[in-house]
Amino acid sequence: MGGNGGKAAYEPPVVSQVLGILVGRGQTLAVAESLTGGLVAAALTDVPGASRAFRGSVTAYASEVKREVLGVSGALLDERGAVDAEVARQLAVGARRLLGADWGVATTGVAGPEPQDGAPVGTVHVAVSAPGKGGVVAQRLSLRGDRAAIRAESVRAVLALLRNELLHADFRKDRDPGRGPGQDTEQNGEDGCLQP
C-alpha cells in the first residue's frame, strides 16, 4: 500500500470525483470559506475543466462578510460565534444562493494558533447544501496538527462530505422521498486525519 495512505493507486482524488459527478449531472457548485481562506476553491480550480461545474467562491473571513454577503444570521453569530455547525450550514446555503449554484459547501473553524469563540484549535465545521429542498448537512471535525495541516484536512473533509452527499442524494430520494437532509455527523481526527 506504500505511501498512498492505503488507497488504491487507481482511485482518483476526491476533487476529481466531485467535479466528475457534478459535470455528469449538469450541476454546479459554489463555495463559502472561512478558515480555509480559498483553499477549497484552489483545489477545485486545479482540475482542468473545473469551470464546467464550479461557479465561484466567497472567502468570508470576517463575521461581517458572513452576515452581509452570505446571509448568516447576525443573532447566531453574536450568540455562538463563527465556529458553529449552524453557521457552516448557513454559509453553504448562502454561497449556493448568492452564486446561483445547485450545490453549496462551506468551511468554518479554528486553524490556530489560538482558540476562537471558545472553541479549541482544530475545531472545524464543514457543510453541504443540496439543490432545492434537499437540505443541508454539517459535520464537526476535531483535527490535530499545525495550522497548515488543519486547513488541508478541512479541504479534504468538505470535499469528501460533498462526494458522499452527491453519491447518496439519489439513493435517499428513491428510498424515502420524505426524508430531509443528510444526517449531521462528528468525527475526531488524529494528526489531521479523519477516523472512520
N, C-alpha and C positions, 0 to 999 in steps of 0.2 A: 504494500500500500504506500510505502515511502512517504515523500513529502507532500502528497496531495490531500492530507488531512483525512484519509480513509475514504475519500470519494472516488468513484470510478473515474478513470482518466478521460472517458468519453462524455462525462456529464458536463453540459455547457454551464457557464456561470449563471447564477440566478438572474442577473440583469438581462442576459440574452434570452433566457426563458420567458421572463416577464414581457419584454418587448415583442418577442415572437408570438406570444399568446394574444397580446393586445392588437398587433398588426393583423393577425389571422382573423380576429373578430371584427376588425374595423373600429376598434375603440381607442380612446385616448386617455392620457394620464397627466395630472398636474401634481405639483409637489409644494408643500409648505415645510420649511426647515427652520429650526431654531439652533439647537446645539451643533448640528452637522454643518451649518453655515455654507450650504451649496454643494456639499459632497455627494448627496443623492443625485442632484441634477448632473454633476460632473460624471458620476458613474454611468448614468443613462446616456449622456451625450458622447461618452467614449465609444459607444457602439455605433458603427456605421449604419445609417438608415433610421436612427432613433427618431428623426423628425416625422416619420410616418405615424408615430403614436404619442410622442412626448410634446405636450403643449407648452410647458414652461414651468417656472417655479418662483416662489417668493421666499426670500430669506428674511424671516421675521424674528430678528434677534431681540429687538426691543418690545416690551409689552404693548406700547402704543401702536406699533405696527400690527401686532397680533389682533388688537382690538379694532383699530381704524381701517385697516386694509382687508383683513381676513374675517372680521366679524366675530371674533371671540368675545364672549360676554365680559364686560368690564367688571361686573359684580363677581363673576367667577375668578377672574384674575386677582381682584382685591382680596377675596376670601381665601383662595387656595394657592395663589401664585401660579407661575407659568409651568411648573413641574408637576403636571397632573394629567390623569388619563382623560378627563373630560375636555381639558384644554387641547390635548392631542386630537381628540375626536372633532372638536370644533375647527381646529386648524385644517384637518383633512377635508372637511365639508367646505370650508371657506375657500381653499385652493381649487377644489373641483368646480365650485360655482363661479368664482372670480375669473378663472381661466377657461371656462366652458368645456371642461373635460368630462369624460364618463366616470373615471376613477380619480380619487384623490388620496394622497398619502401624506403623513406628517411625522416629524420628529421633534421632541422637546425633552429636555433633561439637563443633567449636571455632568459636564465632562471634567470639571475640576479646574484649578486645583482646590478650590474652596467649596463647601456646601452652599446651596442656594435654596431659598424659600423653605428652610427647614429640612430639605432633602439631602441625604449624603451624596458624595461624589459617586458616580456610577448609576444613579437612579435615572432611568430613561423610560419615556412612554412613546410608543410608536402607534400609529393608527392608519386604518384604511377605510375610505368612504366609497361604497359601491354605487353603481348607477341607480338612478331613480329612487325608489323607496327600498333599495337593497340593504340599507342600514350602514352602520359604522361599527367597526370592531377596533379595540385597542389592546395593546399588550404592554405590560410593565416588565422592564428588564432591570436586573441588579447586576451591573457589569463591574469587572475589575480591570485594572491596568492603568496606564497613564492616559493623559488627555487624548492623544492620537489613537490609542487602542480603543478607547470608549467610543470615540466618534466613528471609527472604522466599523466597529461591531454594530453600532446603531444603524449605519447604512445597510449592512448585510441583513440585519434583523427586519428592517422595514420592507426591504425588497423581498425577503423570504415570506413575510406575512402577506404581502400583496400577491405573491405567487400562489400561496395556499388559498387565499380568498378567490383568486381567478379560477383556480382548478376546482374549487368546491362550490362555486356560485351556481353553476348549472345543476350539480348534484343535489344541492339543498333545495333549489326551486322545484326540481322534479319530485323529490321525496316528500316535501312538506311545503306547499305553496304559501301557507300562512306563517311560516317561520320567519322571524325577524333577522337581524344581522348576526354575523358570526359571534361566537362567544368570546368574551374578553378572557385573556389569559395572563399569567405571570410566570416568568422564567428567571432563574438565577444563573448567572454565569460565573465561571472560574477562569481567571486570567483572560477575560474578554470573550470567552466562548459561551454560547448558549448550551445548556444541557437539555437533552431530550426529555 
